[in-house]
């Protein structure tokens, strides 16, 4: 089938012929359409880069191609014949491997064992370690990377670990390699090494599908550019026909109206001020993921924090909320220092966080919509020892009305809601505590554009009533919506601060994402 | 605005309305139906099984497991487990027996004979103390609950053995002149014909039902087990909740120890061995999820009754104790099986795809380290464009 030599000979007759094609691929999660009829080709021995903002559908598309999930409709055509993958193993047998952003290596094993994990060589006499080692050495030589097969993976630098992942993909004979944000955690020199390896792979006929937020970097390596927006492919071009401006234009598209900064009222005093806040890296304590950052927000003001992955946004917001400890600095809420208070005490004082990952940090999946909504404000409907059902019902009803949750009622299971409505439950839960300052970490992550607009409208309504809002985002378009002020974070520091009249290019330049000449 | 709220009003059902669905009812009521089936079957097999007196006797046996199971439920609801309850039960019995013998304070040359109510309180304090150690280890030192409470299982048992040198206290009656009589009340007395142990279990059950369903603490327990991270960010004092449930479990075990030693009129250091597993079984049969967040007292009590009535029924009809063990094990496995059916939700397996049957692992293996095979056939790949 896939290794059929005659098929290869036929397809390789034409250079750059599509080795893998997606035809009208659509994927829906409940009522959310993550992909809408996407078409694109992967060309033999070339790099095809997918551009698109968060939530544009890049990762979903990659998951479809690599067999992690199955498309709702549409076809995948491999070597001219339609295929379906029900698992990554199947896709891998047909030569398609994916290298995820979070590497899937076992850090406690050495390079050799990782490469042959799950398909150890040898038979009844046990594993043939010598042969495995020889093949690993061979792979590393081919990749021109002097990594000893017996080194523990945890002792390797991240860039080297990525090379090991690539080697593993090659060892199962992958002809199509999908790389999801491979450079996001690499140093500049490691990126160079990775690019050399990619060029080397190309010359051997391996096709690469590449996803990156670092547009300029991607432009160095890609041969084809595919741009996705809101689950649909908006543009395709070859490298020679495009530049950075083209990508940004197609990525962001016509501005969907996410609102404008609320006005017509006077901002209040400073509600929250951060003074020299630092947060140490969880794994490398000497490193700071947030580095002496200072910021203040007034009542009624909306501040947007923009930054790439790893810029320290999440760590900053979690430390302010009390989830992670600050290594130094002070958090002052309405003139009162709250740096030493617990999360519960900060909530009581009026500071709440809507976390980035609503499944992991936001929702209690075993509880109903109503119980989730009322979780943070139990005190409000407790009288003496017992909770009052009537008053809880009132709190839940109010929340459902205030944040416009579409649900069958408070008794519905949390899993029955769409992503956008789940997000509104998390926001509604925190707003039910009547906060003075609300922090939202990527509130628009994984929700559709309509829900996004609604979330933003909620925030600007809140601000107009005196709420101080800080939200973070990795989508430039969202900065230019309701925020009065845009703060760009890079490597744990504020690299720039803009008013609402800034351009996308200026923001991206300040984040280190793209340098526009 | 009014339009929206009216629309929302009409589409909204009540928060606490029950949903009625026969299939679900059967599944959720499985412990109840199992109990009915057990009673029916044993009543047919033995004429003595179905009598009020036998039910009361069996219930006083169930009381021990019921108390342990309720404490265990609280722990399991937070996503933990408490393996130390059997040992705590034994330790509590021995401690109570020790106090009943009189505490001699050599420095003062006197021997104190605390009254029974003081013995009861001190024993509960001991149970709470064991729970505090468990809870602090789990919540603050991040020791996995399984390991922390497994350690406590050994420590508490060891201490119980040390206290008596492995012997059993047989004299728990106290004497009127010392004013410490009445310990047998817990095991033998009946109020309105119902054994005191059963009443104590019912009381504990009612308190826990109220706590779980009507207090903030109950909500905290469920949210901690459902998603501790989300609960913490919502202001739930997750660590304190975790410590509290182990304390409550310890107290429940201590009460069970008091009742058991009173029933047996003796306090042995090996009492309650492997009871922790029976308690877990009761919770699981009652429909609670071992991953936390799901379960209730009603189900757990039913689970305890299922195990107790099954075990006693097997004794009554004269089945060998080896078979009893086999039956109990089977019931537990079936219960867990039903649990996984209940909580599987709407997750469905994707249908297997066609094609892709020929390329085997061996095929890939022979080609290992030969990724360049294809490119050597083809023409040179295009240069990367700058």
Interface residues (C-beta under 8 A of the other chain):
Chain A: X1 X2 X3 X8 X9 X12 X15 X16 X44 X45 X46 X47 X70 X83 X84 X85 X86 X90 X93 X94 X119 X121 X135 X138 X139 X142 X170 X171 X172 X173 X174 X175 X199 X202 X203 X204 X205 X206 X220 X221 X223 X239 X240 X321 X323 X342 X343 X344 X347 X348 X353 X355 X360 X361 X362 X363 X364 X365 X366 X367 X368 X370 X371 X375 X376 X378 X379 X382 X385 X386 X387 X389 X392 X393 X396 X397 X400 X401 X404 X407 X408 X409 X410 X411 X415 X429 X430 X433
Chain B: X4 X5 X8 X11 X12 X13 X14 X15 X16 X17 X19 X210 X214 X215 X216 X219 X220 X222 X223 X225 X226 X227 X229 X230 X231 X232 X233 X234 X235 X236 X237 X289 X292 X293 X294 X345 X346 X350 X351 X352 X353 X354 X355 X356 X358 X359 X361 X363 X364 X365 X367 X368 X369 X370 X371 X372 X374 X375 X377 X378 X379 X380 X381 X382 X384 X385 X386
